[in-house]
């Protein structure tokens, strides 16, 4: 049987991590392991994580570095990278196993549904999923999964401060197209709502465009923050 390692990079997520971990534990068995990787939180994130899993790793800060640190200790045949504000559906792991087993593709992602009720979120999530399907580029919010062997072959996530999901997708799609699972994961819209929906959309578009024309992630992270 294929074993899945769920790897969750976190930083100051004590108030939101509980829901994600409880959901993951709802379908945890001997073919699944749960790994939380903390990047130096100064709240109760580590304590919350330890209440739910014995596999809590502390690494240097940076989502790419944290996900690679989680992968280093993972024992799974498939690595599933999950953001701390994204919740899997109860059948997510079984869907991954069935798709990987029955498909020659070795990586993929889920469609995403945004948690907020604002009608703008329905439009935004449609275009996120449509763009991903057309481009074969996945975002971190779409819960990227990849066979361990392929992940090692491409050298894991490039350890850059931003756009690591875009860059690893580019490397992976040179090997095969992604599996696109239409059963959606649900991503919190709290940051969109805190900073303004349209403002956040415009910022994301700006960052992607600047990255496309060659602006370095080290410069982009200043705009993102």
C-alpha positions in Angstrom: 0.0 0.0 0.0 1.1 3.5 -0.8 2.0 5.6 2.3 1.3 9.4 2.3 3.3 11.9 4.3 1.4 15.2 4.9 3.9 18.0 5.5 2.6 21.3 7.0 5.0 24.3 7.2 3.9 26.7 9.9 4.8 30.0 11.4 2.7 31.6 14.2 -0.4 29.6 13.3 -1.5 28.6 16.8 -5.0 30.0 16.3 -5.7 28.2 13.0 -3.6 25.0 13.1 -5.9 23.1 15.3 -8.6 22.7 12.7 -6.2 21.6 10.0 -4.6 18.9 12.2 -7.9 17.6 13.5 -9.1 17.2 10.0 -5.9 15.4 9.0 -6.1 13.1 12.1 -9.6 12.1 11.1 -8.2 9.9 8.4 -4.8 9.1 9.8 -3.8 5.4 9.7 -0.6 3.3 9.4 -0.4 4.4 5.7 -0.3 8.1 6.6 2.0 10.2 8.6 1.6 13.9 9.7 4.6 16.1 10.0 4.5 19.8 11.1 7.5 21.9 10.4 7.8 25.1 12.4 9.9 28.0 11.2 10.5 29.7 14.5 7.1 30.6 15.8 6.8 32.9 18.8 3.3 31.8 19.8 1.9 28.4 20.8 2.1 26.8 17.4 4.6 24.1 18.4 2.6 23.3 21.5 -0.6 23.0 19.4 1.2 20.8 16.9 2.6 18.5 19.6 -0.8 17.8 21.0 -1.7 16.2 17.7 1.4 14.6 16.3 4.8 13.5 17.6 6.5 14.5 14.4 7.2 18.2 14.9 10.3 19.5 13.1 12.0 22.9 13.7 13.8 24.4 10.8 15.1 27.6 9.4 12.3 30.0 8.4 11.0 30.0 4.9 8.2 27.8 3.4 10.5 26.1 0.9 13.1 25.3 3.5 10.5 24.0 5.9 8.8 21.8 3.4 12.2 20.3 2.4 13.0 19.7 6.1 9.7 17.9 6.4 10.4 15.8 3.4 13.9 14.9 4.8 12.2 13.0 7.7 9.2 11.7 5.8 8.7 8.0 5.2 5.9 8.2 2.7 5.8 7.1 -0.9 3.9 10.2 -1.7 4.5 13.7 -0.2 1.5 16.0 0.3 2.4 19.6 1.1 -0.4 21.4 2.9 -0.6 25.0 4.0 -1.7 25.7 7.6 -4.8 27.5 6.4 -6.0 24.8 3.9 -8.2 21.9 4.9 -8.4 18.6 3.1 -11.6 16.8 2.4 -12.1 13.4 4.1 -11.4 11.5 0.8 -8.3 13.5 -0.3 -5.7 10.8 0.5 -7.7 8.0 -1.0 -8.1 10.1 -4.2 -4.4 10.7 -4.4 -3.6 7.0 -4.0 -6.1 6.0 -6.6 -4.9 8.6 -9.1 -1.3 7.8 -8.6 -1.9 4.1 -8.8 -4.0 4.3 -12.0 -2.2 7.1 -13.8 1.3 7.4 -15.2 1.6 10.9 -13.8 3.6 11.3 -10.7 2.4 14.6 -9.2 -0.6 16.8 -8.9 -2.8 19.1 -7.0 -6.4 19.7 -6.0 -8.9 22.3 -7.1 -9.3 25.0 -4.4 -12.4 26.5 -2.9 -12.1 29.7 -0.9 -13.9 29.7 2.4 -15.4 33.1 2.3 -19.0 33.8 1.2 -18.3 36.9 -0.9 -19.3 36.2 -4.5 -15.9 37.6 -5.6 -14.3 34.5 -4.1 -16.3 32.2 -6.4 -14.8 34.1 -9.4 -11.3 34.1 -8.0 -11.3 30.4 -7.2 -12.7 29.6 -10.7 -9.8 31.4 -12.3 -7.2 29.9 -10.0 -8.3 26.4 -10.9 -8.8 27.2 -14.6 -5.3 28.9 -14.9 -3.7 25.9 -13.1 -5.4 23.4 -15.5 -4.3 25.3 -18.6 -0.8 26.1 -17.4 0.0 22.9 -15.4 1.3 25.3 -12.7 0.0 24.7 -9.1 -0.1 27.0 -6.2 0.6 26.0 -2.6 -3.0 26.5 -1.6 -3.9 23.7 -4.0 -2.2 21.1 -1.8 0.6 19.9 -4.2 1.4 16.2 -3.9 4.3 14.3 -5.6 5.9 10.8 -5.5 8.9 10.8 -3.2 11.2 9.4 -5.9 10.4 12.2 -8.3 10.7 14.9 -5.5 14.2 13.7 -4.7 15.1 13.5 -8.4 14.3 17.2 -9.0 16.0 18.3 -5.8 13.0 19.2 -3.8 11.7 22.7 -3.5 14.0 25.4 -4.7 14.9 27.3 -1.5 13.7 30.7 -2.5 11.7 33.2 -0.3 8.7 33.3 -2.7 7.3 31.5 -5.8 8.7 28.1 -4.7 5.4 26.6 -5.8 5.6 28.1 -9.2 9.2 26.9 -9.7 8.7 23.4 -8.5 5.6 23.1 -10.8 7.8 24.1 -13.8 10.3 21.4 -12.9 7.7 18.7 -12.3 5.7 19.4 -15.5 8.9 18.8 -17.5 8.5 15.2 -16.3 4.7 14.8 -16.7 1.5 16.8 -16.6 -0.1 17.1 -13.1 -3.1 15.1 -11.9 -5.9 17.7 -11.4 -8.2 16.4 -8.7 -11.5 18.3 -8.9 -12.6 17.5 -5.3 -11.6 20.8 -3.7 -9.5 21.6 -0.7 -10.8 24.6 1.3 -8.5 27.5 1.9 -9.2 30.2 4.4 -9.8 33.7 3.1 -8.9 35.4 6.4 -5.9 37.2 4.9 -7.8 38.3 1.8 -10.5 39.7 4.1 -7.9 41.4 6.4 -6.1 43.1 3.6 -8.9 43.6 1.1 -10.0 41.2 -1.6 -9.2 43.4 -4.6 -6.0 44.7 -3.1 -4.8 41.1 -2.5 -5.7 40.0 -6.1 -3.9 42.9 -7.6 -0.8 42.2 -5.4 -0.8 38.5 -6.5 -1.1 39.5 -10.2 1.7 42.1 -9.7 4.0 39.6 -8.1 3.4 36.9 -10.7 4.0 39.4 -13.5 7.2 40.7 -12.0 8.5 37.1 -11.5 7.6 36.3 -15.1 9.7 39.2 -16.4 12.7 38.1 -14.2 12.5 40.1 -10.9 14.2 38.0 -8.2 12.2 36.4 -5.4 14.4 38.3 -2.9 13.1 41.6 -4.3 9.5 40.3 -4.6 9.3 39.2 -0.9 9.6 42.8 0.1 6.4 43.7 -1.9 4.7 40.6 -0.5 5.3 41.5 3.1 
